[in-house]
């Protein structure tokens, strides 16, 4: 009888711990919601690039926020990877599907936009090719 009571006690303790863990959701990335990594292949090697998500409105005009572009160097193979936290993207209004833009300078007219849009809500890596996935 004592063993049965101990067994039910252990089962109850495990149930309480299990329920308390499910009551406190976590995104596994310190509250940032995970990250979106953008990898672009086919760039000029060892060159600084700026990368940013952007929205396209129904009228076709582009909205862009300067504080979301990140610069990084492409490697010797002409590839770069940049990560944006989903939390920061959402704070700056970048949710849902967005185009991805890049340039080797900060002059707006020189930025190249992706042909397709990419989801900015779910942690993932978007891998694009400079020659085929962007408007040239």
C-alpha positions as a printed NumPy array, in Angstrom:
array([[  0.   ,   0.   ,   0.   ],
       [  2.843,   2.403,   0.871],
       [  4.516,   1.617,  -2.458],
       [  1.292,   2.404,  -4.327],
       [  0.989,   5.774,  -2.555],
       [  4.651,   6.563,  -3.334],
       [  4.051,   5.613,  -6.981],
       [  1.025,   7.931,  -7.232],
       [  3.063,  10.653,  -5.52 ],
       [  5.861,  10.313,  -8.082],
       [  3.365,  10.294, -10.953],
       [  1.726,  13.456,  -9.562],
       [  5.125,  15.173,  -9.187],
       [  6.094,  14.306, -12.766],
       [  2.716,  15.596, -14.006],
       [  3.143,  18.909, -12.132],
       [  6.665,  19.384, -13.513],
       [  5.51 ,  18.508, -17.038],
       [  2.566,  20.915, -16.89 ],
       [  4.695,  23.721, -15.486],
       [  7.179,  23.311, -18.34 ],
       [  4.456,  23.554, -20.98 ],
       [  2.968,  26.613, -19.259],
       [  6.193,  28.575, -19.811],
       [  6.802,  28.654, -23.573],
       [ 10.267,  29.397, -24.83 ],
       [ 11.546,  30.078, -28.301],
       [ 14.97 ,  28.635, -27.548],
       [ 16.791,  31.837, -28.472],
       [ 16.737,  34.012, -25.365],
       [ 13.407,  35.641, -26.219],
       [ 14.448,  36.732, -29.708],
       [ 12.028,  34.384, -31.496],
       [ 14.854,  32.678, -33.345],
       [ 16.552,  34.116, -36.389],
       [ 16.345,  34.39 , -40.13 ],
       [ 19.645,  33.698, -41.867],
       [ 20.108,  34.973, -45.4  ],
       [ 22.85 ,  33.371, -47.47 ],
       [ 23.691,  34.804, -50.889],
       [ 25.963,  32.914, -53.288],
       [ 27.543,  34.177, -56.512],
       [ 28.763,  37.572, -55.263],
       [ 32.116,  39.206, -55.88 ],
       [ 34.638,  37.644, -53.503],
       [ 35.986,  39.584, -50.517],
       [ 33.62 ,  42.529, -50.974],
       [ 31.539,  44.375, -48.354],
       [ 27.793,  44.047, -48.954],
       [ 24.745,  45.503, -47.259],
       [ 21.697,  43.259, -46.881],
       [ 18.175,  44.192, -45.785],
       [ 14.628,  42.844, -45.877],
       [ 12.01 ,  45.133, -47.418],
       [  8.282,  45.176, -48.061],
       [  6.538,  45.79 , -51.354],
       [  3.179,  47.536, -51.033],
       [  0.102,  46.775, -53.131],
       [  1.005,  49.698, -55.392],
       [  4.474,  48.247, -55.966],
       [  6.316,  50.896, -53.973],
       [  9.039,  49.722, -51.626],
       [  9.218,  50.496, -47.932],
       [ 12.602,  50.134, -46.304],
       [ 14.043,  50.856, -42.897],
       [ 17.664,  51.9  , -42.806],
       [ 18.249,  50.428, -39.358],
       [ 17.637,  46.885, -40.628],
       [ 20.473,  46.697, -43.117],
       [ 23.568,  44.841, -42.006],
       [ 26.907,  44.933, -43.746],
       [ 29.309,  42.028, -43.984],
       [ 32.083,  40.779, -46.211],
       [ 31.618,  38.033, -48.752],
       [ 34.137,  35.238, -48.419],
       [ 36.725,  34.147, -50.979],
       [ 34.071,  32.02 , -52.713],
       [ 31.707,  34.99 , -53.094],
       [ 29.232,  33.873, -50.421],
       [ 27.89 ,  35.814, -47.458],
       [ 25.552,  34.929, -44.593],
       [ 23.727,  37.374, -42.332],
       [ 21.273,  36.689, -39.512],
       [ 18.421,  38.883, -38.297],
       [ 16.571,  38.079, -35.058],
       [ 12.855,  37.612, -35.63 ],
       [ 12.129,  39.771, -32.583],
       [ 13.972,  42.75 , -34.097],
       [ 12.391,  42.205, -37.515],
       [  8.925,  42.247, -35.919],
       [  9.753,  45.345, -33.852],
       [ 10.616,  47.151, -37.076],
       [  7.538,  45.946, -38.951],
       [  9.137,  43.229, -41.057],
       [  6.661,  40.357, -40.777],
       [  5.214,  37.937, -43.263],
       [  6.806,  37.758, -46.681],
       [  9.469,  40.295, -47.637],
       [ 11.861,  40.744, -50.48 ],
       [ 15.569,  40.668, -49.71 ],
       [ 17.859,  43.408, -50.989],
       [ 21.607,  43.766, -51.214],
       [ 24.182,  46.221, -52.505],
       [ 27.908,  46.805, -52.34 ],
       [ 27.223,  50.402, -51.212],
       [ 24.566,  52.332, -49.302],
       [ 23.184,  54.287, -52.282],
       [ 19.471,  53.413, -52.509],
       [ 19.417,  53.345, -56.324],
       [ 22.09 ,  50.628, -56.381],
       [ 20.229,  48.105, -54.21 ],
       [ 19.156,  44.896, -55.986],
       [ 15.846,  43.283, -54.936],
       [ 15.041,  39.591, -54.863],
       [ 12.569,  38.351, -57.459],
       [ 10.593,  36.369, -54.853],
       [  9.518,  37.115, -51.296],
       [ 10.659,  35.148, -48.262],
       [  8.959,  34.451, -44.939],
       [ 10.354,  36.48 , -42.021],
       [  8.237,  34.918, -39.244],
       [  9.751,  31.45 , -38.869],
       [ 13.384,  30.667, -37.989],
       [ 15.049,  29.412, -41.151],
       [ 17.852,  29.994, -43.651],
       [ 17.035,  31.478, -47.044],
       [ 19.74 ,  30.631, -49.587],
       [ 19.751,  32.746, -52.729],
       [ 21.939,  33.09 , -55.816],
       [ 22.927,  36.588, -56.956],
       [ 22.593,  35.679, -60.637],
       [ 19.205,  33.942, -60.575],
       [ 17.25 ,  35.121, -57.527],
       [ 17.636,  38.892, -57.874],
       [ 16.472,  41.516, -60.369],
       [ 19.561,  42.596, -62.251]])
